[in-house]
Amino acid sequence: MSTLTPSISRLKSMLALEEKRLALQHQIDELQQEISAMGEQLFDGVVAAAAKTAGKVSRKARAKRGALKDQILAAMEAAGSAGVRVTELASTLGTKAANLHAWFHSTGKKVSGIARVSGGHYRLHPSATTTAKSPAPAKAVKKTKSAGKAKGSKRGGLTEKILASLGGAGRDGITVKEIAEKADTNYRNVAVWFATTGKKFPKIKKLRPATYRLAA
């Protein structure tokens, strides 16, 4: 009987320690849940604040609903499978990257065809419908012309170059990338032009994604 006493004592000690371990583990699990919940609330708050800022900017510009969407999709279509980064897109459209991040986290999730490549990097599936659904506001057109002027061209110079390229393209048309090379400008500027100013020219016909020609 005496030989079993130490073993029973150790067993009781082990059980007591196990109970303490379980209690501590329970506390750790509760703390982890609180940390996760606070992290989610923090992320939601940042996105909501960015979305609110984007809404204020939109109201100040008095842009029509869908104008930003058309410009974003036009730029993504022109970028092709390589996609576009939010920072580059913000520079092209003349807006804040935070506004675009908010758009992709809210409205962008409802647009079929938009895929997230990595953080702040998105692309458009080739089969997705793009641009030309809502007419772009006049202020958006002015932004596009300003982008063309950044290359040192006169006001309206980008329009003249694009129309000249379309006129010499023939029935097979010409791609946005080819027009950008001829006009010596960024292809995203050309893509946004087709989504805004280009809609005022009824003879411009879209043959397929990012490819256009002039009707006879």
Secondary structure, DSSP 8 states (H G I E B T S, - for coil): -TTTHHHHHHHHHHHHHHHHHHHHHHHHHHHHHHHHHHHHHHHHHHHHHHHHHHHHHHHHHT--TTHHHHHHHHHHHHHGGG-EEHHHHHHHHTS-HHHHHHHHHTGGGGSTTEEEEETTEEEE-TTS--S-SS---HHHHHHHHHHHHTTT--TTHHHHHHHHHHHTT-TT-EEHHHHHHHHTS-HHHHHHHHHTGGGG-TTEEEEETTEEEE--
